[in-house]
Amino acid sequence: MSGHQHSRDLYTVERMREIDRAALAALDISGVELMRRAARAALDSLRRHWPQLRRICIHCGPGNNGGDGFLLGVLAREAGFHVELVALTPVSRGDAVAARAAWEEGGGQVLPWAAHGSLPEAELHVDALYGIGLDREPEPAAASLIERINASGAPVLALDVPSGLNADSGQCPGVAVRAEVTVSFIAHKRGLHTGRAADHVGALELATLGMPATAYAHVLPDARLLSAENLPPRARYANKGNHGHVLVIGGDHGMAGAVQLAGMAALRAGAGLVSVATRAAHVFALNAARPELMAHGVDGPQALQPMLERADVLALGPGLGRSAWGHALWLTALDSGRPLVLDADGLNLLASEPRPFSGPTVLTPHPGEAGRLLGVSTAEVERDRFAAARELARRHAAVVVLKGAGSLIADPDGRLDVCSWGNPGMASGGMGDLLTGIIAALLAQGCDAWQAACIGAGLHARAGDRAAQAGERGLLASDLLAPLRALGNGLSSGGPGA
């Protein structure tokens, strides 16, 4: 990531075009000169990542992204690379016409792409087929070329956006390039940080191309990347009562693990006290496994009521189920008006029985739960995760963490942050229970709902990345507890044990 002052800002395609226009005016340069800057940045990236490679193949589309590719070809050839250039179409358009001419005037050949042809031999492929504007499935000829690039076995450098990936949503209507590195120009596109982008972008770099601050001044970002945050040091004169009391409610028959994980995460994230309201059959096992958790068997609302009165924050939903027992506890907890993190079956009950919230609330749905809350399919949520997260936050007047690759945090006013950490090893049971406990603990320690959701999502994902250093496959939710504690204290390593 760049250290540029706008390196955390994320823009839609429409707003990127505004920045491009402002940049050309502020710098008083042509579109071709801006392409040259992009080509130089791409060559710099290529040299950094693959210093030994000398034989490259650049794949150019008809528009400005292809123009970047043609000028990269010119610079790479001048630098001594053996360059092959494949063009998707016989002619280019706009400023790319001049870029193509510069390649040809220097003696460069353009190899036309035939849908059933083969690729030139290359140590590296460069994707310059489509730019930021593609919002449809690639055309058949382009799709066949993308498939060949992906199957080549050689690494791929994508210019600005991996072709086939929607730069607004992070989704792929059809086939898309799988890049090892993407160098994105001028500013970050929001779709490169969430959804299916995780499988296509690879290592993401930002090259601002020397843009002046005035180019960004009148264009508001649509979202921002989360920054890594830790909690401030505790006062030396502190006791457990200063750091909040979290009550975890859930754990129907067979689901005691969910409340244990949520409770342990709340403790490791710094809550002073954590109680668990669960089925009586689970109490002995919870006390034996984690005596720090104050586990209580509750058979209904009457038994839950005194626990609600002592709690500062509720973590409602892990393992709750949708039986009469879970539904009764859910209603009683919501009626208490306590600050609340709602997850799992707590969200599924909300989908079937919508209710307003009277206190600070954070909802933590995965895409399936988000779809049930919105009355749409999971696929529809994934088609525009940004719109889904914002609509959920608006509809429920709550902060929402839409989980998944590139989790989104949205508030009712439309503010949205994107979590750039996390890994596929975290796609396993219990990870959501941890997130619920972490956010509840942060609420209990004085964070507002937005701060708790943002810091909590970041700590959870970063702990997952720390734990995955030993390998993603087989990662357990409990593996995150030690690095979670370390990260919450600003320490550099997780240490042994949880």
C-alpha positions in Angstrom: 0.0 0.0 0.0 1.2 3.5 -0.7 1.8 6.1 2.0 -0.1 8.7 -0.1 -2.6 10.8 1.9 -5.4 9.2 -0.1 -4.1 5.6 0.1 -7.0 4.6 2.4 -9.7 6.2 0.2 -11.8 4.0 -2.0 -13.7 5.4 -5.0 -16.4 4.3 -7.4 -15.8 4.2 -11.1 -17.8 7.3 -11.6 -15.8 9.2 -9.0 -12.5 7.8 -10.5 -13.5 9.4 -13.8 -14.0 12.7 -12.0 -10.5 12.5 -10.5 -9.0 11.6 -13.9 -10.6 14.7 -15.5 -9.4 16.9 -12.6 -5.9 15.5 -12.8 -5.6 16.2 -16.5 -6.7 19.7 -16.0 -4.5 20.3 -12.9 -1.4 18.9 -14.5 -2.2 20.4 -18.0 -1.2 17.1 -19.7 -2.7 14.9 -22.3 -4.3 11.6 -21.8 -1.4 10.0 -23.6 1.0 11.5 -21.1 -1.1 10.1 -18.3 -0.8 6.7 -20.0 3.0 7.1 -20.1 3.0 7.7 -16.4 0.9 4.5 -15.9 3.3 2.6 -18.1 6.3 3.7 -16.1 4.7 2.7 -12.9 3.8 -0.7 -14.4 7.4 -1.2 -15.5 8.7 -0.3 -12.0 6.3 -2.8 -10.5 7.3 -5.5 -13.0 11.0 -5.0 -12.1 10.4 -5.1 -8.4 8.4 -8.3 -8.4 10.2 -10.2 -11.2 13.7 -8.8 -11.5 15.1 -11.8 -13.4 12.4 -12.0 -16.1 13.2 -10.7 -19.6 10.5 -12.2 -21.8 7.0 -10.7 -21.4 3.7 -10.8 -23.3 1.4 -7.8 -23.0 -2.3 -8.2 -23.9 -4.0 -5.0 -25.0 -7.7 -4.1 -25.3 -9.0 -1.3 -27.5 -9.4 1.4 -24.9 -7.2 3.3 -22.5 -6.2 0.3 -20.5 -4.8 -1.2 -23.7 -3.1 2.2 -24.3 -1.3 1.7 -21.0 -0.2 -1.7 -22.3 1.1 -0.4 -25.6 3.2 2.2 -23.9 4.5 -0.3 -21.4 5.6 -2.3 -24.4 7.6 0.7 -25.7 9.3 1.3 -22.3 10.0 -2.4 -21.7 11.5 -2.9 -25.2 13.7 0.2 -24.6 14.8 -1.4 -21.3 16.0 -4.5 -23.0 13.0 -6.8 -22.5 11.8 -9.2 -25.2 8.2 -8.1 -25.7 5.4 -9.7 -27.5 2.2 -7.8 -27.8 -1.3 -9.4 -28.4 -4.2 -7.1 -29.4 -7.8 -8.0 -28.8 -9.0 -5.8 -31.7 -7.5 -4.6 -35.0 -7.9 -1.0 -34.0 -7.7 1.1 -30.8 -9.8 4.0 -29.8 -9.3 7.4 -28.1 -5.9 8.1 -26.7 -5.0 4.5 -27.2 -4.7 5.1 -30.9 -1.5 7.2 -30.3 -0.2 4.7 -27.8 -0.6 1.9 -30.4 1.1 4.0 -33.0 4.1 4.6 -30.7 4.5 0.9 -30.4 4.3 0.2 -34.1 6.5 3.2 -35.1 9.3 1.7 -33.0 9.1 -1.5 -35.0 6.8 -3.4 -32.7 4.5 -6.0 -34.1 0.9 -6.5 -33.0 -0.2 -10.0 -32.9 -4.0 -10.2 -33.4 -5.8 -12.5 -31.0 -7.7 -15.4 -32.6 -10.1 -17.0 -30.2 -8.7 -20.5 -30.9 -5.1 -19.5 -31.1 -2.2 -20.0 -28.6 -0.3 -17.5 -26.6 3.3 -16.5 -27.3 5.9 -18.0 -25.0 6.5 -15.7 -22.1 7.8 -15.6 -18.5 5.1 -13.1 -17.6 1.8 -12.0 -19.0 0.6 -8.4 -18.6 -3.2 -7.8 -18.6 -4.2 -4.5 -20.2 -7.5 -5.7 -21.7 -10.2 -3.8 -19.9 -10.0 -0.8 -17.6 -12.3 0.3 -14.8 -15.5 0.6 -16.8 -16.3 -3.1 -17.5 -19.7 -4.0 -15.8 -20.6 -6.9 -17.9 -19.3 -10.4 -18.9 -16.3 -10.1 -21.2 -17.1 -10.7 -24.9 -16.3 -14.2 -26.2 -13.0 -13.3 -27.8 -11.8 -11.6 -24.6 -13.1 -14.4 -22.5 -11.1 -17.0 -24.4 -8.0 -14.9 -24.1 -8.5 -14.5 -20.4 -8.9 -18.2 -20.0 -5.7 -18.8 -21.9 -3.8 -16.3 -19.7 -5.1 -17.9 -16.6 -4.1 -21.4 -17.8 -0.6 -20.3 -19.0 1.1 -21.2 -15.7 3.1 -17.9 -15.9 2.5 -15.0 -13.4 0.3 -12.2 -14.4 0.6 -8.4 -13.8 -2.7 -6.6 -14.1 -2.8 -2.9 -15.0 -5.3 -1.0 -12.9 -8.0 -3.8 -12.6 -7.8 -7.5 -13.4 -9.9 -7.8 -16.6 -13.3 -9.2 -16.0 -13.5 -7.9 -12.4 -16.1 -5.3 -11.7 -14.2 -2.3 -10.2 -17.3 -1.1 -8.4 -18.6 -4.3 -6.8 -15.7 -6.8 -6.7 -17.8 -9.3 -8.6 -17.1 -11.2 -11.8 -20.0 -11.5 -14.2 -18.0 -14.0 -16.2 -14.4 -15.1 -16.5 -11.7 -12.8 -15.0 -7.9 -12.6 -15.0 -6.2 -14.1 -11.9 -3.3 -11.7 -11.3 -0.3 -12.2 -9.1 0.1 -8.5 -8.8 -2.2 -5.6 -9.7 -0.9 -2.1 -9.9 -3.8 0.3 -9.6 -3.5 3.8 -10.9 -4.2 7.2 -9.3 -6.6 6.0 -6.5 -8.0 2.8 -5.1 -11.2 1.4 -6.7 -13.5 0.1 -4.1 -14.3 -3.2 -5.8 -10.7 -4.4 -5.7 -11.0 -4.8 -1.9 -14.1 -7.0 -1.4 -15.9 -10.0 -2.7 -14.5 -12.1 -5.5 -11.6 -9.6 -5.9 -9.7 -11.6 -3.3 -9.2 -14.4 -5.9 -8.1 -12.1 -8.7 -6.2 -9.1 -7.5 -3.2 -10.7 -5.9 -0.8 -8.3 -4.3 -2.3 -4.8 -4.8 -0.2 -1.7 -5.3 -1.3 1.9 -5.7 0.6 4.1 -8.1 -0.7 7.7 -7.8 1.2 8.9 -11.0 2.2 12.1 -9.3 -1.4 13.4 -8.9 -1.7 16.7 -7.1 -3.9 17.1 -4.1 -6.2 19.3 -6.1 -7.2 16.3 -8.3 -8.8 14.7 -5.2 -10.0 17.8 -3.5 -13.6 17.9 -4.7 -14.2 14.2 -5.1 -15.4 12.4 -2.0 -14.4 8.8 -1.5 -17.2 6.3 -1.4 -15.5 4.3 1.4 -12.3 3.9 3.3 -9.9 1.1 4.2 -9.7 0.3 7.8 -6.6 1.3 9.6 -4.9 -1.0 12.1 -5.9 0.1 15.6 -5.2 -1.1 19.1 -6.8 -0.1 22.3 -5.0 2.5 24.5 -3.1 1.2 27.6 -5.2 0.7 30.7 -5.0 3.0 33.7 -2.7 1.6 36.4 -5.5 2.1 38.9 -8.1 -0.2 37.4 -10.4 -3.1 38.4 -12.6 -5.5 36.5 -15.6 -3.3 37.0 -13.9 -0.5 34.9 -13.9 -2.7 31.7 -17.5 -3.7 31.3 -19.6 -6.8 31.8 -20.6 -8.7 28.7 -23.5 -11.2 28.7 -23.3 -13.8 26.0 -26.8 -15.4 25.3 -27.1 -18.6 23.3 -25.9 -22.1 23.2 -29.0 -24.3 22.6 -28.6 -28.0 22.8 -25.5 -29.1 20.9 -24.2 -25.6 20.5 -22.3 -24.9 23.7 -19.1 -24.2 21.7 -20.6 -21.1 20.1 -21.1 -19.3 23.5 -17.8 -20.5 24.8 -15.9 -19.0 21.8 -17.8 -15.7 22.0 -17.2 -15.5 25.7 -13.5 -16.3 25.4 -13.1 -13.7 22.6 -14.8 -11.1 24.8 -12.3 -11.9 27.6 -9.3 -11.8 25.3 -10.5 -8.5 23.8 -10.5 -7.0 27.3 -13.9 -7.2 28.9 -13.7 -7.1 32.7 -16.4 -9.7 33.2 -18.1 -12.1 30.9 -21.3 -14.1 31.8 -22.9 -16.8 29.7 -26.7 -17.5 29.7 -27.2 -20.9 28.2 -28.8 -24.3 28.5 -28.3 -25.8 32.0 -26.8 -28.9 30.5 -23.8 -26.9 29.2 -22.9 -25.2 32.5 -20.6 -27.9 33.9 -18.6 -28.3 30.7 -18.2 -24.5 30.3 -17.1 -24.1 33.9 -14.6 -26.9 33.5 -13.2 -25.6 30.2 -13.1 -21.9 31.1 -13.6 -21.1 34.7 -13.2 -17.4 33.9 -16.6 -17.5 32.2 -19.5 -17.1 34.6 -21.9 -19.7 33.1 -25.5 -19.9 34.1 -28.3 -22.3 33.1 -31.4 -20.4 32.1 -34.7 -22.1 31.3 -36.5 -19.0 30.2 -37.0 -15.2 30.5 -37.4 -15.2 34.3 -34.0 -16.7 34.8 -32.4 -14.4 32.3 -33.8 -11.1 33.7 -31.4 -10.7 36.7 -28.5 -11.4 34.4 -29.6 -8.7 32.0 -29.8 -6.2 34.8 -26.2 -6.8 35.7 -24.8 -6.7 32.2 -23.5 -3.7 30.3 -23.5 -5.2 26.8 -25.2 -8.3 25.2 -23.8 -10.7 22.7 -27.0 -12.3 21.4 -27.2 -15.1 19.0 -24.2 -17.5 19.1 -25.7 -21.0 19.0 -29.1 -19.5 20.1 -31.2 -21.6 17.7 -34.8 -20.8 16.8 -36.7 -23.0 19.2 -39.2 -21.6 21.7 -36.3 -21.3 24.3 -34.1 -19.3 21.9 -37.0 -17.1 20.8 -38.1 -16.3 24.3 -34.5 -15.3 25.3 -34.2 -13.2 22.2 -37.3 -11.2 22.9 -36.4 -10.6 26.5 -32.9 -9.5 25.6 -34.1 -7.1 23.0 -36.7 -5.6 25.4 -33.9 -4.8 27.9 -32.6 -2.0 25.7 -29.0 -2.9 26.4 -26.2 -2.2 23.9 -26.2 -5.2 21.7 -24.2 -7.3 19.2 -26.6 -9.5 17.2 -25.4 -12.5 15.2 -26.3 -15.9 13.9 -29.8 -17.0 14.8 -30.3 -13.7 16.5 -30.3 -12.3 13.0 -32.4 -15.1 11.5 -35.1 -14.3 14.2 -34.9 -10.6 13.3 -35.4 -11.5 9.6 -38.7 -13.3 10.5 -39.8 -10.8 13.2 -38.3 -7.3 12.5 -38.0 -5.1 15.6 -36.5 -1.7 16.3 -33.5 -1.3 18.6 -33.5 1.1 21.5 -29.8 1.0 22.3 -26.5 1.0 20.4 -26.5 -2.1 18.1 -24.1 -3.9 15.8 -25.4 -6.5 13.4 -22.8 -9.0 12.0 -24.4 -11.0 9.2 -22.7 -13.2 6.6 -24.2 -12.8 3.1 -26.8 -15.5 3.6 -28.1 -13.8 6.8 -27.9 -10.4 5.0 -30.1 -11.8 2.2 -32.7 -13.1 4.7 -32.8 -9.7 6.4 -33.2 -7.9 3.1 -35.5 -10.4 1.5 -33.2 -11.2 -1.4 -30.9 -14.0 -2.4 -27.3 -14.4 -1.2 -26.2 -13.9 -4.8 -28.0 -10.6 -5.0 -26.2 -9.5 -1.8 -22.9 -10.5 -3.3 -23.6 -8.6 -6.5 -23.4 -5.3 -4.6 -22.1 -5.8 -1.1 -21.7 -2.1 -0.6 -25.4 -1.4 -1.3 -26.5 -4.4 0.8 -24.4 -3.3 3.8 -25.7 0.3 3.6 -29.3 -0.7 3.2 -29.1 -3.0 6.2 -27.6 -0.3 8.3 -30.3 2.2 7.2 -33.2 -0.2 7.6 -32.2 -1.3 11.1 -30.7 2.0 12.3 -27.6 0.0 13.4 -24.0 -0.5 12.5 -23.6 -3.5 10.2 -20.5 -5.7 9.6 -21.2 -7.6 6.4 -18.8 -10.5 6.7 -16.8 -12.2 3.9 -13.7 -11.6 1.9 -13.2 -7.8 2.4 -15.7 -7.4 5.2 -17.7 -4.1 5.1 -18.7 -2.0 8.1 -21.5 0.4 7.4 -23.5 2.9 9.5 -27.0 4.3 9.0 -25.7 7.5 7.5 -23.9 5.7 4.7 -20.4 5.8 6.1 -18.5 2.6 5.1 -15.1 1.1 5.8 -13.6 -2.0 4.2 -11.4 -4.5 6.1 -8.4 -5.5 4.0 -7.2 -8.3 6.3 -8.3 -11.9 6.7 -7.8 -15.1 4.8 -9.6 -18.1 3.6 -8.5 -20.2 6.5 -11.1 -18.2 8.5 -13.9 -19.8 6.6 -14.5 -22.3 9.4 -17.0 -22.8 12.2 -16.8 -20.5 15.2 -15.1 -17.5 13.5 -18.3 -15.4 13.6 -18.8 -16.2 17.3 -15.3 -14.7 18.0 -16.2 -11.5 16.1 -19.4 -11.2 18.2 -17.5 -11.5 21.4 -14.8 -9.1 20.4 -17.2 -6.3 19.3 -19.2 -6.8 22.5 -16.1 -6.4 24.6 -15.1 -3.2 22.8 -18.6 -1.8 23.4 -18.3 -2.8 27.1 -15.0 -0.9 27.3 -16.5 2.4 26.1 -16.3 2.3 22.3 -19.4 3.5 20.4 -21.0 1.1 18.0 -19.0 2.4 15.0 -15.6 2.2 16.8 -16.4 -1.2 18.2 -17.4 -2.6 14.9 -14.4 -1.2 13.0 -11.7 -2.0 15.6 -13.3 -5.4 16.3 -13.5 -6.4 12.6 -9.9 -5.3 12.2 -8.6 -7.1 15.3 -10.5 -10.3 14.3 -9.1 -10.3 10.8 -5.5 -9.4 11.8 -5.6 -12.2 14.4 -6.7 -14.6 11.7 -3.8 -13.6 9.5 -1.3 -14.0 12.4 -2.8 -17.4 13.2 -2.6 -18.4 9.5 1.1 -18.0 9.4 1.2 -21.7 10.3 -1.1 -22.5 7.4 -4.6 -21.5 6.4 -6.1 -25.0 6.0 -7.1 -26.4 9.4 -7.2 -23.0 11.1 -9.4 -23.1 14.2 -11.4 -20.3 15.7 -9.6 -20.8 19.0 -6.2 -20.4 17.3 -7.1 -16.6 17.1 -7.3 -16.1 20.8 -3.6 -15.7 21.5 -2.8 -13.3 18.6 -6.1 -11.4 19.4 -4.8 -10.7 22.9 -1.4 -9.6 21.6 -2.8 -7.3 18.9 -5.2 -5.7 21.3 -2.2 -4.8 23.4 -0.1 -3.6 20.5 2.3 -6.5 20.8 4.3 -7.9 17.9 3.6 -11.6 18.4 0.9 -13.8 19.7 2.9 -15.9 22.1 2.0 -19.4 23.2 -1.3 -20.5 24.5 -4.8 -19.0 24.5 
